Amino acid sequence: MEAYQALERRRSTRWFLDRPVAIEDLKKIAELGLRSPSWVNSQPYHAHIVTGSTLAKIKEEFLAASQAGKASQPELAATPRKDWSQDAQEHMAHWQAGVKTTLGDMEPLQEAAIHLYNAPAVVYLTLPKGYSPWSLYDLGGFGMGMIIAATERGIASLPAYRFVVYPDIIRKYVTIPEDEVLILGIGLGYRDPSAVVNRITAPRKPLTELLDYKE
Ligand SMILES: Cc1cc2nc3c(=O)[nH]c(=O)nc-3n(C[C@H](O)[C@H](O)[C@H](O)COP(=O)(O)O)c2cc1C
C-alpha cells in the first residue's frame, strides 16, 4: 500500500476484534513513527505500549470507574467546548449530529468508550513535564506516523482522549516516570466490520474552506 492509499483509507476504529496484534508489528509501527520530524530533532516523546493482561486490568478498572461516574482527570486538560473557535465548534456539532443520525443515539458510542473500544493494544504517549508547546506538534506527528504505518499493515487505530481520562489507573499498572505527562492513547488492533460504531464517518470541510493559494 502506498502512503497516499493509507491516508485515504484510514478511519478511526471504535470497536476492535478480539485479536491481538503481534509485538513485532507494534514495535515496527513505533519505529516507523519515530521517523517523524521534530523540533531540532528533539524527539521529546515516549511511547508505552500496553497489551495482554496488563491492558485487561486497566480496562476492567476503567469500566468500573466509568460506571461509578468517576470524573475524568486527564493530565493534559480538555479545552471546554465554548473556548474553541466558532468554526471548530461547528465542525464538532456537525460530527456529533452525524453520529446520532448514524447510530440512532450516542449510547453505542458511550458503551464502546467505557470498554476502551475493545482495543487489544494501546500506545500511551507521554511528554516530559514542562514540555515546550512545540512538542505537542511533534507528538502529533509521531502519532500520525504510527497510525499510517499501522494502516499499511492492515492494523486499525483510534487516537483517543478517552484512553487517558484516569491516569491514576494507568500509572498503577504501567511504569510511567513521574516526570512524564500522559497526553494521549492510540488504540491499535483489527477493525470489527460488523460493529455499529464503526459505521461512524467524519466528513471533511472542502479544501476551499481551509486552503489559500497564491502564485
Ligand atoms: C487528540 C484526539 C483525541 C480523540 N479522542 C477521541 C475519543 O476520546 N473518542 C473517540 O471516539 N474518538 C476520538 N478521537 C477521534 C476523532 O473523533 C476522529 O479522528 C475524528 O472524528 C475524525 O474521524 P476519522 O479519524 O475517522 O477520520 C480523537 C482524535 C484525536 C486526534
The ligand as a Gaussian input file, in Angstrom:
#p B3LYP/6-31G(d) Opt

LIG

0 1
 C       -6.476000      14.174000      20.023000
 C       -7.628000      13.304000      19.616000
 C       -8.479000      12.790000      20.594000
 C       -9.537000      11.959000      20.215000
 N      -10.329000      11.417000      21.200000
 C      -11.326000      10.580000      20.851000
 C      -12.108000       9.951000      21.861000
 O      -11.883000      10.100000      23.068000
 N      -13.107000       9.135000      21.462000
 C      -13.391000       8.905000      20.133000
 O      -14.312000       8.143000      19.850000
 N      -12.654000       9.489000      19.162000
 C      -11.639000      10.304000      19.490000
 N      -10.849000      10.873000      18.512000
 C      -11.113000      10.549000      17.089000
 C      -11.786000      11.712000      16.356000
 O      -13.131000      11.790000      16.726000
 C      -11.656000      11.453000      14.834000
 O      -10.287000      11.463000      14.479000
 C      -12.386000      12.499000      14.007000
 O      -13.769000      12.454000      14.229000
 C      -12.135000      12.271000      12.505000
 O      -12.551000      10.989000      12.122000
 P      -11.590000       9.908000      11.458000
 O      -10.423000       9.704000      12.395000
 O      -12.429000       8.664000      11.313000
 O      -11.126000      10.440000      10.144000
 C       -9.781000      11.674000      18.849000
 C       -8.913000      12.183000      17.886000
 C       -7.838000      12.971000      18.255000
 C       -6.900000      13.476000      17.182000

